[in-house]
């Protein structure tokens, strides 16, 4: 598997790039996306599914952690995220081009870091699907969607 590299050196710009990738992938799957004005909100993107808006905090990582990658669920100098403020975390593991969608009530149990294991082709056992959202990078499909119907 060829590893993907980000040539975006500044973390803030890399995060904005990941948000755009998430919004593009969600829109390609027929979901409506909205971006709150400014960057001081507790979530990055709102995704509408069956009349309900889900608040998503997008994270990306290239940091190794054993056989996987590590992602931080806190913001510098601010209070930790809570499940009352958002619904899901979307984590993009850049080197392997894989997305993990993790419910906020699971992710906020881990105040600092979580490790996304390599070799799981997308969602690992601790991550679950956001309804109607993709389950992985590299041509990931929606649950119940056959390879031919993409």
ZAVO-323795 format. One record per atom (N, C-alpha, C): residue number from 1; x, y, z. Coordinates in Angstrom, 3 decimals, decimal comma, m for minus. Example, Ala and Ser with C-alpha at 12.3 -4.5 7.8 and 13.67 -1.06 7.14 Angstrom:
k|xx|yy|zz
1|13,190|m5,690|7,800
1|12,300|m4,500|7,800
1|13,200|m3,300|7,800
2|12,850|m2,250|7,080
2|13,670|m1,060|7,140
2|12,900|0,030|7,870
//
This chain:
k|xx|yy|zz
1|0,844|m1,168|0,000
1|0,000|0,000|0,000
1|0,894|1,237|0,000
2|0,624|2,128|m0,939
2|1,391|3,359|m1,015
2|0,933|4,311|0,074
3|1,905|4,870|0,798
3|1,568|5,799|1,871
3|1,346|7,197|1,318
4|0,347|7,868|1,841
4|0,025|9,232|1,450
4|0,824|10,172|2,342
5|1,279|11,269|1,790
5|2,003|12,255|2,574
5|1,336|13,603|2,393
6|1,295|14,352|3,444
6|0,776|15,710|3,361
6|1,958|16,660|3,263
7|1,906|17,506|2,280
7|2,961|18,504|2,125
7|2,579|19,811|2,809
8|1,493|19,784|3,560
8|1,047|20,965|4,299
8|1,731|20,927|5,652
9|2,639|21,843|5,879
9|3,477|21,812|7,088
9|2,801|22,426|8,312
10|1,996|23,458|8,118
10|1,372|24,137|9,258
10|0,145|23,365|9,729
11|0,102|23,015|11,027
11|m1,006|22,197|11,548
11|m2,391|22,795|11,299
12|m2,556|24,094|11,454
12|m3,875|24,708|11,241
12|m4,323|24,544|9,791
13|m3,421|24,774|8,857
13|m3,764|24,613|7,446
13|m4,051|23,151|7,113
14|m3,306|22,224|7,706
14|m3,537|20,803|7,487
14|m4,916|20,410|8,025
15|m5,309|20,978|9,159
15|m6,639|20,719|9,716
15|m7,740|21,257|8,826
16|m7,543|22,434|8,268
16|m8,535|23,007|7,351
16|m8,662|22,141|6,089
17|m7,542|21,634|5,614
17|m7,533|20,744|4,458
17|m8,323|19,471|4,764
18|m8,129|18,908|5,960
18|m8,860|17,695|6,356
18|m10,362|17,975|6,438
19|m10,741|19,144|6,945
19|m12,162|19,517|6,992
19|m12,749|19,544|5,585
20|m12,034|20,127|4,639
20|m12,508|20,186|3,253
20|m12,654|18,783|2,665
21|m11,699|17,909|2,946
21|m11,777|16,526|2,454
21|m13,003|15,817|3,037
22|m13,249|16,021|4,347
22|m14,411|15,407|4,981
22|m15,701|15,912|4,334
23|m15,813|17,230|4,153
23|m17,023|17,798|3,554
23|m17,220|17,286|2,125
24|m16,137|17,168|1,363
24|m16,218|16,669|m0,002
24|m16,714|15,220|m0,021
25|m16,149|14,364|0,828
25|m16,552|12,960|0,862
25|m18,006|12,798|1,313
26|m18,418|13,585|2,289
26|m19,809|13,517|2,752
26|m20,756|13,980|1,639
27|m20,419|15,071|0,953
27|m21,254|15,583|m0,134
27|m21,315|14,592|m1,300
28|m20,197|13,922|m1,595
28|m20,181|12,909|m2,656
28|m21,129|11,756|m2,349
29|m21,430|11,546|m1,087
29|m22,322|10,477|m0,672
29|m23,753|10,971|m0,478
30|m24,035|12,175|m0,991
30|m25,393|12,697|m0,987
30|m25,832|13,360|0,300
31|m24,913|13,623|1,205
31|m25,269|14,271|2,465
31|m25,115|15,783|2,340
32|m25,947|16,514|3,046
32|m25,820|17,968|3,098
32|m24,829|18,319|4,192
33|m23,913|19,223|3,894
33|m22,931|19,658|4,883
33|m23,011|21,161|5,060
34|m22,702|21,612|6,249
34|m22,676|23,046|6,561
34|m21,452|23,326|7,411
35|m20,865|24,470|7,181
35|m19,672|24,885|7,925
35|m20,043|26,103|8,763
36|m19,897|26,019|10,088
36|m20,178|27,192|10,925
36|m19,230|28,343|10,570
37|m19,709|29,537|10,706
37|m18,883|30,714|10,437
37|m17,809|30,843|11,517
38|m16,573|31,104|11,112
38|m15,477|31,265|12,057
38|m14,921|29,921|12,506
39|m13,958|29,984|13,417
39|m13,363|28,731|13,890
39|m13,331|28,634|15,406
40|m14,272|29,325|16,059
40|m14,284|29,291|17,524
40|m15,337|28,336|18,081
41|m16,089|27,681|17,202
41|m17,108|26,736|17,647
41|m16,485|25,440|18,134
42|m17,282|24,615|18,789
42|m16,790|23,343|19,315
42|m16,838|22,230|18,275
43|m17,459|22,484|17,135
43|m17,453|21,501|16,059
43|m17,093|22,202|14,759
44|m16,605|21,404|13,796
44|m16,126|21,958|12,531
44|m17,167|21,938|11,423
45|m17,986|20,895|11,391
45|m18,912|20,680|10,286
45|m20,223|20,139|10,844
46|m21,329|20,551|10,233
46|m22,621|19,943|10,529
46|m23,027|19,118|9,316
47|m23,478|17,887|9,559
47|m23,907|16,988|8,497
47|m25,376|16,678|8,732
48|m26,204|16,910|7,702
48|m27,629|16,633|7,828
48|m27,914|15,240|7,286
49|m28,589|14,442|8,090
49|m28,975|13,086|7,692
49|m30,394|12,831|8,167
50|m31,311|12,575|7,224
50|m32,713|12,300|7,530
50|m33,326|13,370|8,432
51|m33,044|14,622|8,134
51|m33,630|15,742|8,860
51|m32,956|16,099|10,170
52|m31,908|15,387|10,536
52|m31,204|15,665|11,792
52|m29,781|16,130|11,491
53|m29,362|17,190|12,169
53|m28,003|17,679|12,019
53|m27,107|17,018|13,056
54|m25,969|16,523|12,582
54|m24,977|15,929|13,464
54|m23,744|16,819|13,447
55|m23,245|17,143|14,634
55|m22,074|18,018|14,767
55|m20,814|17,172|14,748
56|m19,877|17,536|13,861
56|m18,681|16,738|13,660
56|m17,437|17,585|13,903
57|m16,545|17,065|14,709
57|m15,224|17,669|14,915
57|m14,245|16,860|14,081
58|m13,571|17,510|13,131
58|m12,648|16,817|12,230
58|m11,226|16,938|12,770
59|m10,543|15,804|12,813
59|m9,147|15,749|13,244
59|m8,354|15,010|12,184
60|m7,073|15,281|12,088
60|m6,209|14,499|11,209
60|m4,909|14,218|11,941
61|m4,233|13,165|11,510
61|m2,996|12,783|12,164
61|m2,030|12,136|11,188
62|m0,762|12,305|11,493
62|0,327|11,592|10,822
62|1,250|10,984|11,877
63|0,902|11,178|13,163
63|1,757|10,764|14,284
63|1,642|9,273|14,557
64|2,753|8,575|14,533
64|2,792|7,134|14,775
64|2,567|6,805|16,249
65|1,988|5,620|16,483
65|1,742|5,104|17,827
65|1,829|3,590|17,731
66|3,011|3,030|17,953
66|3,182|1,590|17,801
66|2,887|1,171|16,375
67|1,885|0,289|16,204
67|1,494|m0,167|14,873
67|0,368|0,668|14,284
68|0,059|1,803|14,904
68|m1,031|2,649|14,433
68|m0,651|4,114|14,448
69|m1,647|4,936|14,634
69|m1,479|6,387|14,641
69|m2,236|6,960|15,828
70|m1,741|8,067|16,370
70|m2,348|8,655|17,556
70|m3,064|9,957|17,176
71|m4,189|10,196|17,843
71|m4,959|11,414|17,621
71|m5,327|12,017|18,975
72|m5,263|13,324|19,083
72|m5,556|14,030|20,326
72|m6,979|14,580|20,300
73|m7,715|14,384|21,390
73|m9,089|14,860|21,490
73|m9,235|16,084|22,383
74|m8,167|16,820|22,590
74|m8,253|18,046|23,382
74|m7,742|19,215|22,550
75|m8,108|20,419|22,968
75|m7,609|21,624|22,310
75|m6,724|22,353|23,303
76|m5,616|22,855|22,832
76|m4,656|23,559|23,697
76|m5,309|24,741|24,396
77|m5,171|24,782|25,714
77|m5,646|25,921|26,497
77|m7,145|26,017|26,653
78|m7,901|25,056|26,168
78|m9,354|25,100|26,271
78|m9,870|23,870|27,010
79|m11,107|23,951|27,453
79|m11,726|22,813|28,137
79|m11,859|21,642|27,165
80|m11,783|20,416|27,659
80|m11,934|19,239|26,791
80|m13,308|19,217|26,112
81|m13,384|18,544|24,996
81|m14,670|18,365|24,316
81|m15,585|17,529|25,192
82|m16,894|17,739|25,035
82|m17,881|16,914|25,739
82|m18,884|16,385|24,719
83|m19,552|15,308|25,064
83|m20,554|14,718|24,182
83|m21,770|15,629|24,018
84|m21,946|16,603|24,900
84|m23,055|17,549|24,765
84|m22,777|18,597|23,687
85|m21,501|18,780|23,326
85|m21,114|19,816|22,369
85|m21,017|19,321|20,933
86|m20,832|18,030|20,751
86|m20,729|17,493|19,401
86|m21,158|16,042|19,394
87|m21,375|15,516|18,194
87|m21,902|14,162|18,059
87|m20,855|13,144|17,615
88|m19,940|13,559|16,754
88|m18,939|12,642|16,224
88|m17,594|13,323|16,046
89|m16,550|12,520|16,097
89|m15,221|12,924|15,646
89|m14,971|12,188|14,334
90|m14,455|12,901|13,355
90|m14,019|12,287|12,098
90|m12,501|12,421|12,084
91|m11,810|11,301|12,140
91|m10,344|11,315|12,208
91|m9,800|10,828|10,874
92|m8,975|11,655|10,261
92|m8,344|11,276|9,000
92|m6,893|10,904|9,271
93|m6,537|9,642|9,005
93|m5,169|9,173|9,162
93|m4,512|9,345|7,789
94|m3,759|10,416|7,662
94|m3,227|10,839|6,369
94|m2,335|9,782|5,707
95|m1,345|9,209|6,402
95|m0,429|8,299|5,708
95|m1,091|7,077|5,066
96|m2,202|6,613|5,628
96|m2,867|5,440|5,074
96|m4,199|5,770|4,409
97|m4,550|7,058|4,343
97|m5,749|7,541|3,664
97|m7,005|6,832|4,158
98|m7,207|6,855|5,490
98|m8,337|6,170|6,113
98|m9,033|7,129|7,076
99|m10,353|7,078|7,093
99|m11,164|7,861|8,015
99|m11,729|6,960|9,107
100|m11,752|7,463|10,345
100|m12,420|6,817|11,470
100|m13,515|7,766|11,924
101|m14,733|7,269|12,063
101|m15,845|8,070|12,567
101|m16,167|7,515|13,954
102|m15,948|8,329|14,971
102|m16,093|7,864|16,356
102|m17,144|8,725|17,065
103|m18,141|8,102|17,681
103|m19,143|8,868|18,434
103|m18,472|9,675|19,545
104|m18,970|10,865|19,779
104|m18,386|11,741|20,798
104|m18,437|11,107|22,179
105|m19,513|10,356|22,486
105|m19,595|9,762|23,825
105|m18,507|8,722|24,051
106|m17,973|8,138|22,980
106|m16,850|7,203|23,099
106|m15,538|7,981|23,146
107|m15,372|8,906|22,215
107|m14,115|9,650|22,108
107|m13,836|10,499|23,337
108|m14,865|11,081|23,944
108|m14,637|11,957|25,091
108|m14,289|11,189|26,357
109|m14,381|9,871|26,328
109|m13,889|9,073|27,451
109|m12,367|9,100|27,493
110|m11,762|9,361|26,351
110|m10,313|9,426|26,207
110|m9,933|10,895|26,112
111|m9,634|11,518|27,222
111|m9,415|12,962|27,265
111|m8,202|13,418|26,463
112|m7,244|12,528|26,270
112|m6,028|12,972|25,591
112|m5,855|12,342|24,220
113|m5,500|11,094|24,158
113|m5,158|10,477|22,888
113|m5,900|9,172|22,697
114|m6,035|8,790|21,455
114|m6,490|7,452|21,133
114|m5,647|6,948|19,981
115|m5,475|5,664|19,931
115|m4,636|5,059|18,905
115|m5,519|4,396|17,860
116|m5,325|4,767|16,611
116|m6,039|4,167|15,495
116|m5,127|3,111|14,900
117|m5,486|1,853|15,039
117|m4,639|0,740|14,606
117|m4,603|0,614|13,091
118|m3,420|0,326|12,602
118|m3,227|0,064|11,186
118|m3,766|m1,302|10,825
119|m4,078|m1,499|9,571
119|m4,522|m2,801|9,100
119|m6,009|m3,045|9,279
120|m6,750|m2,068|9,778
120|m8,171|m2,275|10,008
120|m9,025|m1,802|8,835
121|m8,417|m1,317|7,764
121|m9,101|m0,850|6,558
121|m10,261|0,073|6,877
122|m10,064|0,993|7,764
122|m11,106|1,975|8,042
122|m11,503|1,962|9,492
123|m12,710|1,602|9,733
123|m13,243|1,637|11,073
123|m12,674|0,485|11,890
124|m12,162|0,814|13,075
124|m11,691|m0,269|13,945
124|m12,806|m0,640|14,904
125|m12,551|m1,551|15,815
125|m13,616|m2,053|16,678
125|m14,137|m1,001|17,647
126|m13,359|0,056|17,918
126|m13,830|1,090|18,839
126|m14,503|2,231|18,106
127|m14,493|2,214|16,796
127|m15,125|3,275|16,021
127|m16,391|2,728|15,386
128|m17,394|3,568|15,257
128|m18,632|3,135|14,624
128|m19,010|4,107|13,527
129|m19,891|3,688|12,662
129|m20,282|4,515|11,524
129|m21,267|5,596|11,912
130|m21,070|6,759|11,345
130|m22,086|7,791|11,401
130|m23,091|7,393|10,318
131|m24,380|7,360|10,606
131|m25,357|6,912|9,610
131|m25,184|7,662|8,293
132|m25,094|6,903|7,222
132|m25,030|7,495|5,896
132|m23,669|8,013|5,493
133|m22,688|7,936|6,366
133|m21,352|8,451|6,060
133|m20,477|7,293|5,609
134|m19,446|7,606|4,899
134|m18,464|6,637|4,441
134|m17,826|5,925|5,612
135|m17,328|4,732|5,344
135|m16,699|3,972|6,416
135|m15,191|3,937|6,281
136|m14,634|4,428|5,206
136|m13,177|4,398|5,063
136|m12,752|5,303|3,923
137|m11,457|5,523|3,821
137|m10,882|6,192|2,668
137|m10,742|5,149|1,573
138|m9,941|5,406|0,580
138|m9,672|4,453|m0,506
138|m10,938|3,827|m1,044
139|m11,898|4,656|m1,414
139|m13,112|4,138|m2,036
139|m14,052|3,459|m1,081
140|m14,020|3,854|0,178
140|m14,909|3,253|1,171
140|m16,356|3,350|0,731
141|m17,169|2,389|1,145
141|m18,552|2,382|0,729
141|m19,450|2,520|1,938
142|m20,691|2,905|1,692
142|m21,666|3,002|2,760
142|m22,113|1,602|3,162
143|m22,572|1,453|4,398
143|m23,060|0,139|4,809
143|m24,177|m0,331|3,884
144|m24,111|m1,597|3,455
144|m25,129|m2,143|2,587
144|m24,953|m1,824|1,115
145|m23,935|m1,049|0,776
145|m23,704|m0,670|m0,613
145|m22,733|m1,664|m1,226
146|m23,103|m2,246|m2,367
146|m22,205|m3,194|m3,009
146|m21,106|m2,443|m3,738
147|m20,029|m3,144|m4,027
147|m18,901|m2,553|m4,714
147|m19,302|m2,009|m6,086
148|m20,240|m2,699|m6,763
148|m20,673|m2,300|m8,095
148|m21,591|m1,087|m8,091
149|m22,208|m0,746|m6,955
149|m23,173|0,352|m6,917
149|m22,553|1,687|m6,568
150|m21,238|1,731|m6,450
150|m20,578|2,988|m6,113
150|m20,541|3,911|m7,280
//
